Amino acid sequence: MGSKIQLFFHRLYLKRKLSQLQVERVVANFDTAKTVGIIYNAANPTEEQFVRQFSDDLQQRQKAVEILGYYKKPPKEHQPTHPQFTRKDLNWLLLPKAKHVHRYVNQEFDILVNFHLGNSPELEFIPALSKAKFRVGRYHDNKTNCYEFMINLAEGEGLKEYLIHVENYLKMIKSDDA
């Protein structure tokens, strides 16, 4: 998390970029989606476990899944199984400067799911500027520009409940392709 000045300029930059962004957003569900992007806080072992289970389940349903994790600082003995970025990959505005992150943002996923339930400017850039057709994340009143579909968790609900809500709602939603 950055200083108040960094966060101010981070949000100002995102606001300017969002006003220039032209992406056709459509409603998607798990029946029609072929590609799914997942972002999460890789420093949280619980998030990593849920992401792996969710990814495995989607791949069994013949979905192409790409995962991107964020570490403030990765453990020394860490062997990543998918692309990640760290605090070192961010500029002063807390925006990713790594090419693989920009490639991820520019991928046209059918669905992009943010598994991080917290408020993280380091991960905000990805869904905000993503070219994904349908973006899903936890409800935060100041993040409505990041998602087409937001899930508001009740007091005491966590990642397990969030995953259940994502699964249920993305099965129920009627897609634009249907």
Secondary structure, DSSP 4 states (H G I P E B T S, - for coil): ---HHHHHHHHHHHHHHHHH---------TTT--EEEEEEETT-HHHHHHHHHHHHHHHHTT-EEEEEEEESS--TT---SS-EEEGGGB-TTS-B--HHHHHHHHS--SEEEE---S--HHHHHHHHH---SSEEEE--TT-TTT-SEEEPPPTT--HHHHHHHHHHHHHHSPPTT-
